Amino acid sequence: MAERMITRMPPLRTLAAFEAAARNLSFQAAAAELNVTPSAVSQQIKILEEFLALTLFKRLNRRILLTEAGELYYASIASAFESMVEATERVHSHLNPEILMIRSSPSFAMKWLLPRLPDFVAEYPDLDVRVDATNEKTDFAREAVDLEFRVGTGDWKGLHVEPLHRDNIVPLASPKLIQNLELQSPADLVRGVRLIHSVKCPVTWEMWLCANHLPSSIAQRGPRFDRSFMAIQAAIDGLGVALDSEIFADIDLREGRLVIPFRGRQTFVRQMLWLTCPFENLQRSAVKMFREWLFQYPEMRGEFPREKVYTDTTLQTV
C-alpha cells in the first residue's frame, strides 16, 4: 500500500505575520498587533514567500497590496485563524467564566429577579451569575458586587444611580378568599378579616386603614412576617389579606394566584427602586448585557400603570 504524502506546513510564526499583515494591509499595524517590530513582520513574510516560492505582497512606497497569490492564500487561511480565535474564546469562557455579582433585597430577588433569571442565563450561558440577597447596602470599595438593586431616595454620591420603578403598596389576597369572604370594599375588612403584616414593608396596615377612613385598631390582629415574600406566600395560601409590593407580587397577579381587592381605592407608593453601581462597572460587558436585558421589562422602565396613590410619608396626592 502506497504511503500517503504529507505536505509540510510553513512555520506558524510566518502564517501569523502574513494573516495580520494581509488583514490590516500594513506591516506596521501587524507588528503592533503581534507586539514585534515591522522589520520582524517583513522578515517572517519573506520566509513564507521563500517557502511557498510565491510573492504574496506588492511592496509600494508607503503601502502594501496583496498579489493574486496573496489574495488566494489569505482567503484560504483566514477562516482557519477565525476558527482558532473562536475555539480559544470558547475554552477560556468555559474554564474562566465572566462573573456577574448582583445584590438585592431577599424579597425582590425571590419574587421578581429569580423567576426571570433563567431567561437571562439562557441568553448568556457563558456568564456566571451570582445573586447576593441582603438588605444591607453594598460597600462597592470593599465588596466584589457589580450591580445593586436599591430602594431609597437615590442620593448616593459617587455612584451611577439609575431609576427603575416606583412601586405601589397594595392589598393582596387569593381569589378564593375574596370570593368566600365577599370582599368588595375596604369597609369589608372590619368584618373580622385576617390581616397579614409584612414587617419590613414601608407601609403598615394602620397607615392604609387611616387613608381609607377605617379604624386602625383592627390592624392589631393578624400574623406577622419579616420578609415580604413570606407575607405574599401566606396570602396566596389563603391565610388572609396582605399589604405589600405590587411588583413583588407581579407574577402571582399575572398568573391568577393573587388579586388586588378594592382596585382603584387609595394605595401607597413606596420609595423608588434604583439600579446602582460604580461608574467604571458600566464598562464591563457583563453589566452592559444585564442592563440591556433588564430594560426589556416595562416595569423596569417606569411604565407600570398608576392608580390614585399617596406617598407613605406625606399622604399627599401624587
C-alpha positions as CSV (number, residue, x, y, z in Angstrom):
1,M,0.0,0.0,0.0
2,A,1.4,3.4,-1.0
3,E,2.5,5.7,1.8
4,R,0.3,8.9,2.0
5,M,2.3,12.0,1.1
6,I,2.3,14.7,3.9
7,T,2.7,18.3,2.8
8,R,4.9,20.3,5.1
9,M,3.4,23.3,6.9
10,P,5.2,26.6,6.9
11,P,6.3,27.9,10.3
12,L,3.3,29.1,12.3
13,R,5.0,32.4,13.1
14,T,5.2,33.2,9.4
15,L,1.5,32.4,9.0
16,A,0.6,34.7,11.9
17,A,2.6,37.5,10.4
18,F,1.0,37.1,7.0
19,E,-2.5,36.9,8.3
20,A,-2.1,40.1,10.4
21,A,-0.4,42.0,7.5
22,A,-3.0,40.8,5.0
23,R,-5.9,41.7,7.2
24,N,-4.5,45.1,8.0
25,L,-2.7,45.7,4.7
26,S,0.1,47.1,6.8
27,F,3.3,45.7,8.2
28,Q,3.3,48.4,10.9
29,A,-0.2,47.6,12.1
30,A,0.5,43.8,12.1
31,A,3.7,44.5,14.1
32,A,1.7,46.4,16.7
33,E,-0.9,43.6,16.9
34,L,1.8,40.9,17.3
35,N,4.0,43.0,19.6
36,V,7.0,42.8,17.3
37,T,8.8,45.3,15.0
38,P,7.7,45.9,11.4
39,S,11.1,44.5,10.2
40,A,10.3,41.3,12.1
41,V,7.0,41.0,10.3
42,S,8.6,41.7,6.9
43,Q,11.3,39.0,7.7
44,Q,8.6,36.4,8.6
45,I,6.7,37.1,5.4
46,K,9.9,36.8,3.4
47,I,10.5,33.4,4.9
48,L,6.9,32.4,4.0
49,E,7.3,33.6,0.4
50,E,10.5,31.6,0.0
51,F,8.8,28.6,1.5
52,L,5.9,28.9,-1.0
53,A,8.1,30.2,-3.8
54,L,5.5,32.9,-4.4
55,T,5.3,36.6,-4.0
56,L,2.4,37.5,-1.6
57,F,2.6,41.3,-1.4
58,K,3.2,44.1,-3.7
59,R,5.5,46.5,-1.8
60,L,4.7,50.0,-2.8
61,N,6.3,53.3,-1.5
62,R,4.0,53.7,1.6
63,R,1.7,50.8,1.5
64,I,1.4,47.2,0.6
65,L,-1.2,45.3,-1.5
66,L,-1.8,41.6,-1.9
67,T,-0.8,39.9,-5.1
68,E,-3.2,37.5,-6.7
69,A,-1.4,34.6,-5.0
70,G,-1.6,36.5,-1.7
71,E,-5.3,37.1,-2.0
72,L,-5.9,33.4,-2.7
73,Y,-3.7,32.3,0.2
74,Y,-5.3,34.8,2.6
75,A,-8.8,33.7,1.6
76,S,-7.7,30.1,2.4
77,I,-6.2,30.6,5.8
78,A,-8.4,33.5,7.2
79,S,-11.2,31.1,8.2
80,A,-8.7,28.8,10.0
81,F,-7.4,31.7,12.1
82,E,-11.0,32.8,12.9
83,S,-11.8,29.2,14.0
84,M,-8.7,29.2,16.3
85,V,-9.8,32.5,17.8
86,E,-13.3,31.2,18.4
87,A,-12.0,28.0,19.9
88,T,-9.8,29.9,22.3
89,E,-12.6,32.1,23.4
90,R,-14.9,29.1,24.0
91,V,-12.4,27.2,26.1
92,H,-11.5,30.4,28.0
93,S,-15.1,31.2,28.7
94,H,-15.7,27.6,29.9
95,L,-12.7,27.5,32.2
96,N,-12.8,31.2,33.3
97,P,-16.4,32.3,33.0
98,E,-17.1,36.0,33.5
99,I,-18.8,36.6,36.8
100,L,-21.7,39.0,37.4
101,M,-22.5,39.6,41.1
102,I,-25.9,41.1,41.7
103,R,-27.2,42.3,45.1
104,S,-30.8,42.9,46.0
105,S,-33.2,42.6,48.9
106,P,-34.3,39.0,49.6
107,S,-37.9,39.6,48.6
108,F,-37.0,41.4,45.3
109,A,-34.6,38.5,44.5
110,M,-37.2,35.9,45.3
111,K,-40.3,37.4,43.8
112,W,-39.0,39.4,40.8
113,L,-35.5,38.6,39.8
114,L,-35.2,34.8,40.2
115,P,-38.3,33.9,38.2
116,R,-36.9,35.8,35.3
117,L,-33.2,35.0,35.7
118,P,-33.4,31.7,33.6
119,D,-34.2,33.8,30.5
120,F,-31.0,35.9,31.1
121,V,-28.9,32.8,31.7
122,A,-30.3,31.2,28.6
123,E,-29.4,34.3,26.6
124,Y,-25.9,34.5,28.1
125,P,-24.9,30.9,29.0
126,D,-21.2,31.7,29.4
127,L,-21.8,34.3,32.1
128,D,-21.5,33.1,35.7
129,V,-24.4,34.9,37.6
130,R,-24.4,35.2,41.3
131,V,-27.1,36.8,43.5
132,D,-26.5,38.1,47.0
133,A,-29.8,38.7,48.8
134,T,-29.5,41.1,51.7
135,N,-31.0,44.4,52.9
136,E,-27.5,45.7,53.7
137,K,-26.3,48.4,51.2
138,T,-23.1,47.5,49.3
139,D,-19.8,49.0,50.1
140,F,-18.5,48.8,46.5
141,A,-15.0,49.8,47.5
142,R,-14.7,46.6,49.6
143,E,-17.2,44.2,48.2
144,A,-17.0,42.4,44.8
145,V,-20.5,43.4,43.7
146,D,-21.2,44.6,40.2
147,L,-24.8,45.9,40.5
148,E,-27.2,46.5,43.3
149,F,-31.0,47.0,43.3
150,R,-31.5,49.5,46.0
151,V,-34.6,51.2,47.4
152,G,-34.3,54.8,48.7
153,T,-34.0,58.4,47.7
154,G,-31.3,57.9,45.1
155,D,-28.9,60.4,46.6
156,W,-25.8,58.2,46.8
157,K,-22.8,60.2,45.8
158,G,-20.0,58.7,43.7
159,L,-22.3,56.0,42.2
160,H,-24.1,55.6,38.9
161,V,-27.8,55.7,40.1
162,E,-30.5,54.7,37.6
163,P,-34.3,55.0,38.4
164,L,-36.2,51.8,37.7
165,H,-39.6,51.7,39.2
166,R,-41.8,53.5,41.8
167,D,-43.8,50.7,43.4
168,N,-47.4,50.6,44.6
169,I,-48.1,49.1,48.0
170,V,-51.5,47.3,47.7
171,P,-53.7,44.8,49.4
172,L,-53.2,41.2,48.1
173,A,-55.4,38.2,48.5
174,S,-56.2,34.9,46.9
175,P,-59.2,34.8,44.5
176,K,-60.8,32.1,46.6
177,L,-60.5,34.2,49.8
178,I,-62.1,37.2,48.0
179,Q,-65.0,35.0,46.9
180,N,-65.5,33.3,50.2
181,L,-65.4,36.5,52.3
182,E,-67.2,38.6,49.6
183,L,-64.7,41.4,49.9
184,Q,-66.0,44.2,47.8
185,S,-64.8,47.4,49.6
186,P,-62.2,48.3,52.2
187,A,-65.1,48.6,54.8
188,D,-65.5,44.8,54.5
189,L,-62.1,44.4,56.3
190,V,-63.8,45.4,59.5
191,R,-65.8,42.2,59.5
192,G,-63.0,40.2,61.1
193,V,-60.9,39.6,58.0
194,R,-57.4,38.4,59.0
195,L,-54.7,40.9,58.0
196,I,-51.2,39.7,57.1
197,H,-48.4,42.1,58.2
198,S,-45.2,42.4,56.4
199,V,-42.8,43.8,59.0
200,K,-40.2,45.4,56.6
201,C,-42.8,46.9,54.3
202,P,-42.6,50.7,54.5
203,V,-46.4,51.0,54.6
204,T,-48.3,49.5,57.5
205,W,-51.9,48.3,57.7
206,E,-52.5,51.2,60.2
207,M,-51.5,53.7,57.6
208,W,-53.5,52.1,54.8
209,L,-56.7,51.9,57.0
210,C,-56.4,55.5,58.1
211,A,-56.0,56.6,54.5
212,N,-59.2,54.7,53.7
213,H,-61.1,56.2,56.7
214,L,-61.2,52.9,58.6
215,P,-60.4,52.3,62.3
216,S,-56.7,51.4,62.5
217,S,-57.4,49.3,65.7
218,I,-58.3,46.3,63.5
219,A,-54.7,46.2,62.4
220,Q,-53.6,44.9,65.8
221,R,-54.6,41.4,64.8
222,G,-53.0,39.1,62.2
223,P,-49.8,37.1,61.6
224,R,-46.5,39.0,61.0
225,F,-43.7,38.1,58.7
226,D,-40.2,39.7,58.5
227,R,-39.9,39.2,54.7
228,S,-42.3,40.3,52.0
229,F,-42.0,37.1,50.1
230,M,-43.3,35.2,53.1
231,A,-46.3,37.6,53.6
232,I,-47.1,37.3,49.9
233,Q,-47.0,33.5,50.0
234,A,-49.2,33.5,53.1
235,A,-51.8,35.5,51.1
236,I,-51.5,33.0,48.2
237,D,-52.2,30.2,50.7
238,G,-55.4,31.9,51.8
239,L,-54.2,32.9,55.3
240,G,-55.6,36.4,54.9
241,V,-55.1,39.7,53.1
242,A,-51.5,41.0,52.9
243,L,-50.4,44.6,52.3
244,D,-47.2,44.6,50.2
245,S,-45.4,45.4,47.0
246,E,-47.2,45.2,43.7
247,I,-44.0,44.4,41.8
248,F,-43.1,41.6,44.2
249,A,-46.5,40.0,43.5
250,D,-46.4,40.7,39.8
251,I,-46.0,37.1,38.5
252,D,-48.6,35.9,41.1
253,L,-51.0,38.5,40.0
254,R,-50.5,37.7,36.3
255,E,-50.9,34.0,36.8
256,G,-54.0,34.4,39.0
257,R,-52.7,33.2,42.3
258,L,-53.4,36.7,43.8
259,V,-55.7,39.6,43.1
260,I,-55.8,43.2,44.3
261,P,-59.1,43.8,46.1
262,F,-60.6,47.2,46.1
263,R,-58.7,48.2,42.9
264,G,-59.0,51.9,42.3
265,R,-59.0,52.7,46.0
266,Q,-56.2,54.7,47.7
267,T,-52.9,52.9,47.7
268,F,-49.4,54.0,48.7
269,V,-46.3,54.5,46.7
270,R,-43.0,53.3,48.3
271,Q,-39.6,54.9,47.6
272,M,-38.1,54.4,44.1
273,L,-36.2,51.3,43.1
274,W,-32.8,52.1,41.7
275,L,-30.0,50.3,39.9
276,T,-26.7,51.4,41.4
277,C,-23.0,50.6,40.7
278,P,-19.6,52.4,40.4
279,F,-19.3,54.3,37.2
280,E,-16.5,52.1,36.0
281,N,-18.6,49.0,36.3
282,L,-20.8,50.3,33.4
283,Q,-17.9,49.4,31.0
284,R,-18.0,45.7,31.9
285,S,-19.5,43.6,29.2
286,A,-21.5,41.6,31.8
287,V,-23.0,44.7,33.3
288,K,-23.9,46.0,29.8
289,M,-25.6,42.7,28.9
290,F,-27.6,42.7,32.2
291,R,-28.8,46.3,31.8
292,E,-29.9,45.7,28.2
293,W,-31.8,42.6,29.3
294,L,-33.3,44.3,32.4
295,F,-34.8,47.2,30.4
296,Q,-36.7,44.8,28.2
297,Y,-39.2,44.6,31.1
298,P,-41.7,47.6,31.0
299,E,-41.9,47.7,34.8
300,M,-38.2,48.4,34.9
301,R,-38.6,51.5,32.6
302,G,-41.2,53.2,34.8
303,E,-44.1,52.2,32.6
304,F,-46.3,50.5,35.2
305,P,-49.9,51.8,35.2
306,R,-50.7,54.1,38.1
307,E,-53.7,54.2,40.4
308,K,-54.6,57.2,42.6
309,V,-51.8,57.0,45.1
310,Y,-50.5,58.6,48.2
311,T,-46.9,58.8,49.4
312,D,-46.0,56.9,52.5
313,T,-44.7,60.0,54.3
314,T,-46.9,63.0,53.5
315,L,-50.1,61.3,52.3
316,Q,-50.3,63.9,49.5
317,T,-51.8,63.0,46.1
318,V,-49.1,62.5,43.5
